[in-house]
Amino acid sequence: MPTGAVSRVPQGYPVVLRVLAEAVKVYDRLRRDAGGMNYQDLLLDAAALLRDKPQVRRYFRRRFTHLLVDEFQDTLGPGR
């Protein structure tokens, strides 16, 4: 690695983060406009349904008495 290269790397982070943040905004807009969903959308929408709709909660509470969670370590925040 050239001398001084390490000290130059952090200076580029803000630029990269701004570009990535903008890319995420574009991706989110295009996904929503196309009616698409990603995995996080599925988790968040399911959580919102269970949180906000008592009739949905009641249905699943009656329908299932136990829940098996496979690969729990792979769940995101909404999955916990």
N, C-alpha and C positions, 0 to 999 in steps of 0.2 A: 504494500500500500504506500503511495507517495507520502512524503512528509507533509503534514498539515491536512491530509484528506479527512481524518477523523473530525477535526474541528470544523470542516466545511459541511459535513453531512447534516447536522441539526439545523443549519440555516435553511436547508431545502425543505424541511418538514412542513412548515406552514404552507408553502406553495402546494405541495403534494396533498396535504389535508384539505385545502380549499378546492382543489380539482376533484378529489374523491367525494367531498361533500356535495358538490354540484352534480356529479355523476349519479349519486344516490338519489338526489331530488328528481333528476330526469327519469331515472329508472322507476321510481315510485309513481311519478305522474303517468308515464307510459303504461305501466302495469295496471294502474287504476283505470285509465281511459280504455284499455283493452278488456277490462273486466277480469283481469287475471289476479291470481293470489299466489303468494309464496308460502313457505312453510310457517314463517312467523305470523303471517296473516291468518292462517288456519288456526294456530294456537290462540292468538289474541281474539279472534272472532268467536271461537268456541268458549273461551273464558268469559267473554262479554255476554254471550247467550246464557250461560249458566248463572252469571252474576245478576243480570238484568231481567231475566224472564222467569218468574217463579214457576210458571206452568212447565217450562222445560226442565227446571230443576226437579220438580215433582215427578215428572215422567221418568227421568233417569234414576232417581232415587228409588222408585218402585220397581223399575225394570232390572236394575243391577244391584246386587247386594255386596259384591266384591269387585275390585278392580286390580288387575295384574299390570304392573308397569315394567316393561322390558327396556333395557338400555337406559335406565334412569339417568345415568351420568351424562347422556347426550341431550338431555332436555334443556331448553332455554328457560329464562326466568318465568315466562307465563306458564310453562309446563310444570312448575314446581308447586 
